[in-house]
Amino acid sequence: MANEKATEAWNGESGQRWANEADRYDALLQRFTPRLMAGAALKPGERVLDVGCGCGQTSLIAAAAVGESGRVTGVDLSGPMLATARARAEGLGNIDFVQADVQQHDLGEGAYDIAISRFGVMFFDAPDIAFAQVHRALGPGGRLAFACWQGGAESEYYQVPRAAVAPFVGPDEPDDPDAPGPYSLAEPGKVRALLGGAGFTDVRLERVDEAAVSGADAADAAAFRLTSPSFAGLLKDLGPEDKAKAADAVRQALIPYETPDGVLLKAPAWVVTARR
């Protein structure tokens, strides 16, 4: 089955965590969302496809932008996250959600005016197929707008806590740039090649130098980060004493990033736009 690992994760621990912490993840990404929506430039009456819509915040924003004459369809692999999205959208008549793999699901031909995604397109195991599917789903003159992360090496959000636990778990290992993951679309040349191969034109990448809002203070941010699946996996083999030391090291590392607006860690991203 295509995307088997992602399907399992997003319908298991990862998806349930995002559903349980939906408001927190929305707050984490709050500085990026307006930049994505500016790139999308939604208009009343448009038909919107939200790819990897998760718990539905971007779908709700899109539904308000296109109004009652428009329509938004959010698509995601995750049952737990879509349950949250549906609850959030209760009573709205211009929005619906579909649990499906964009790589395989028939999205319809020319059914949408624009496809959007907030950090939801980096996890395809066959991104060429996925973007071709999205291209097919757009009508003539259709648009694409998505946000994706730049490389992890440039991300304080990733590097600061990872460096803090390195004395306990060893140094970071380089990612496979061709494997699904948060930084799989970090390279502009790869993005242009994928979208061009899928049939898109006028591909543009706008650099977004913003910060992720990681928590109210260092203790809060550290506790949240260390319970994420990736960090919990790193620490799982440590004894209780070393695990406590690693957690304190992360807390200490985050103290310099405390601000009145929360713990702010730079997390460079791209807003990518293209046309059918």
N, C-alpha and C positions, 0 to 999 in steps of 0.2 A: 504494500500500500504506500503511495506517495505521501511524503510528510508524516510518516508513521510516528517518529519520535516527537515531533511537534504536536501532533494530535494527542498523543499520550500525555505529554507534559501539560498542555493547556486545558485538558479535561481532568487533570489530576492536581497535584500539589501546587504547581505554578498558577494554573487558572483559578483555583480556589483562593489562593493568596491574593491575587489581583482583585477578585470579586469581593473578598472580605475587606480589602484596603482600598477600594475604588476611589474614595474621596482623597485619600493620601496620595495615591499615584497621580490623580488629576492635579493636586497641588504641586507635586514634584515637577510636573511638566507645564505648569501654568505660564511660564515665560516663553515657551515655544509655541503654544497653541495660537496666539494671535498672529504670529509670523506665518504659520501654515495657512490660516484663514485669509490673510492678506494675499498670499500667493494664489489661493483658490479663487478669490474674487467672485463669490457666489452671487447669483442674481435671482430675484423672485421668479418662480415658475420653473426653475431648473430641476432636472432629475439627477440625483446625486447617488453615487455608489461609494460607501465608506468601507475601504478594504482593511481588514484587521481592526474592526471598530471597537473591540474589547467591551468595556463596560458602558460605552455609548455616549460619552461626553461630546465627542466631535460630531456624532450623528445628531445630537440634540441641538448643538450650535448651528449645524447645517440646516436642520429643519426650521429653525427660527429664521434663518437667512432667506430660504427659498419660499417661505410662507405656505399658506393653504393651497395655493395653486401649484406648488412644487411637490416633490416626493424624495424621500431619503430611504435607501436600503442599506443597512449595515450588515456586513458579512464577517463572520469570524469562526474559527475552529472551536472555540471554547464554549461549552455549554454553561459552566458556572458564570462566566463573564456575561454571556448573553442574557442569562436570567436577571442579572443586575440591570443590564441595559433595558430590558423590557419593563422592569419595574419602574425605572426612572422615566420611561416614555409613556407610562400609562395615561390614557386619555387623549393622547395626541393622534390625530387622524392622518398625518402625512409622513409617518415613519414606520418602518417594519424592520425586522431582524431575521437573518437566515444563518443557520449553523451549516457551514460548508467549507470545503477546501477550494480556494479560488483556482488552484491548479487543475481541478477536475470538474468543478461545478459549472453547469451551463448558465452563464450570467445573462444570456440573451444577446442578440445581435443588434447593435445600435440602440440599446435600451436606455442609455444614460447620456447626459450632457457633460458630466464631469465625474472623475473618480478622485477621491481624496484618501489620505492615510496619514495618521500620526504615529510614526514609529511602528507600523504594522506590516511592512513589506520586506523586512530583512531576514525573515525566518523561512522563506521558501527553499525547499531542497532542489527545486527546478525553477529558478526565477525567470528564465527565458520563457517557459510555458506560462507562468503566472502573468507576466506582463503582456504576453500575446493574448491571453484570455481577456485581460482588462481592455486592451486595445480593441478587440472584437466587440466588447460590450458598449463601446462609445460610438455615438452617432457622428456624422460628418461634422468636422470642426470641433469635436469633443476635446476636452482638456484633462490633464492629469496634474495633480499637485500632491506631493507627499513630503513628509519630514523623515530623515534618517540620520543616524549618528555619523560623525566623522570618526577617525581612528581612536582607539582606546588609549594610545600613547599620549594624545592631546587632552584627555579627559581627566580633570581633577576628581570628578565624581567616581571614576573607576580607580584611578591610580593612587589616590590618597589612602583609602582604606586597604587597598591591596598591598601597598608598600608597608603599611603598619603591621599586617599579619605575616609578612614574608619571613621574619626571624623564626616564626613558629611552624610555617608550612612550606618554606622554600620559595625561590623566586618564581615569578610568573612565567608561563610558557607561551610562546608566540601562537596566536590563533592561525588556523588555516584560512586564508582570505577567501577561499572558494566554498567554505562550509557555511551553512546557515548560522546566523548569530547576530548580535546587536551591531557589529561593525562590518558586516558582509558587504555593505554598499558604501563604505567609507571612501573608496577610490573613485574620483570623478570619471576617469577613463572607463572604468568598468560600468558605471551607471549609464554613460552615454552609449556604450556598446550594447548593453542589454536593451535599453529603450529603443535605440535605433534598429536593432535586430527584430524587435517586436512590432516595428512599423511607426513608432513615434517620431515626430520632427520637432524642431525648435526646442531642443532639450537645454534647459538652463539650470544651473546650480547656484543658489544664493547662500553664502556663508552666514550662519547664525551663531554669533558668539554670545551665548546666554548661559545662565547658571541654573542648575537643578536645585530645587528647594528640598533639601534632604531631611529636614526635621526642625523642630522648634528650637532645640539646642543640641550640643554635642552628644549628650547622653541619649537623647531621644533618637537622633540620627544614627548613632552607632548601634543601638538596639535594633532598629528597623533594618539596617543594612546587614547585620550579622545573622538575622533570621531569614534573609532571602535565600532561595535554594542554592544559588551559586556559592555564597559565603558559608552557608551551613555545611555544604559539601566539602569545602576546603578544611573546615575545622572538625569534621566528624570523627577523625581518628585521634584527636588530641585528648589527653586526660583532663579531668576537671580543673586542675590548677593551671595548666597551660592554656586551656580554653578561656579561663577567667583573665589571665594575663593578656591574651590576644585581644579580648573584648575591651580591656582597659586601654590597650595600645591604640585601638581604633578611636576610642573616645578622646584620648589625648590628642591624636592627630587631627581631629575635627575641631578642636577648640579654636584654633586661629581663624576658622571660617564662620564662626558665629557672628550674626548681625542682628539688628532689630527685626529684620524680615525673615529670620530663620538661618539655618546653616546653608550657605550658598557655595556650591562647588561648580566651577566651570565645566560645561559639557558641550563642546562645539558640535554643531549639527549642520546639515544641509536642508534647505527647502528646495526641492526639485520640481520644476514645472516643465510640461511638454504638451504638444498638441497631436491629435490623431492625424 
